[in-house]
């Protein structure tokens, strides 16, 4: 129950879903290099396969996407403007986000 300053109150129900599988990706030895880079990023997924890599710019627009079959991928964003990007590594039920920096 939440009570406002004027004394009125309202009851709210909050449901929280706990996502425990994020820890699984965070515990893997995932390496993105070189970082910063001039546009070519190597992604060593530490044995993880069958996942998707998506790169988002600072306003949340997806600028690149790669499906990984084995545990290594190359992301090429050399045509993008310099700045900070976010690499989302997703598998069936987990997400890990790595900050990558594009410098020219």
N, C-alpha and C positions, 0 to 999 in steps of 0.2 A: 504494500500500500504506500502510495506517495501522497504527502500532504503539502499543499501549497501554502504560501505565506498568509493568504486570506482565510485559511482554515479548511478549505474544501479538500477533499481527498479523492483519489482514484486508485483502483486496484489494477495492477499490470501483471501479466504473466510473461516471463522472459524464458526462452528456451535457448540453451547453449549447447551446440554440437562440438564435441572435442575431437579434433583431428590428430590422432596420434601417429599417423604414418609419415607426417612431415619429418619427424625425427629420423626415420629410416634414410631418407635422402641426405639429410644433414650429417649423418654419420659416415656416409661414403666419402672416399677420398677423391672428390671431383676437383679437377685442376683446369683453369682457363688461363691460357698464356699465348703470347705475351699480353700483359695488361698493365699499362695502357698499350695500345697498338695503333698502327696506321690503317687498320681496317680488316686484317686477317687474324682471326682468333682461333686457336686450336683448343678443342674441348676434349679432355681426357676424362671419361666418365667412370674411371676406376672399376671397370667390369660391368657396369650397368648397361643394359641394352633395351631395345624396344621402348624408346621414349621419344619425346618431341622436344626440340629446342626452339624457342621463340624469342626474338629480340624486340623490345619495346623502347620507344624514345621517351623523353622526359614528360611528354603529355599523354602517354599511354597508348599511342598508336603502334601497332605491330609493323615492323619494318623488314623483318626476315623470319623465315621458318624453315626448319630442317627436321626430318624424321630420321632418327638414329636406328640403324639395324645392329651395328656392332658397338663397341664401347668408345669409339673415337669419332669426332666430327670436326669439320672446319666451317666456321661462320665467316662470311665475307660481307662486310658492311662498308667497304672502302668508298663507295659512292655516296654515303651519308655525310651529313655535316658533322664536324667535330663536336664532341660533347659526351655526356654521360648517357649510357643506355643500360637496359636491364635484361639480362638473359634469364628466361624462365625455363627451367628444366622440369619437365613433367613426365610422370609415368602413369600407370593405371589409376592411382589414387593419391599421389603425392606431388608436391611442388617445391622446388628450391629456386631461389632467386639470387643471381650473382650480378653485382654491379660491374660493368665493363666501361672502359674509357677509350674513346676514339680520338686520337691526336693526329694532326697532319703537319 
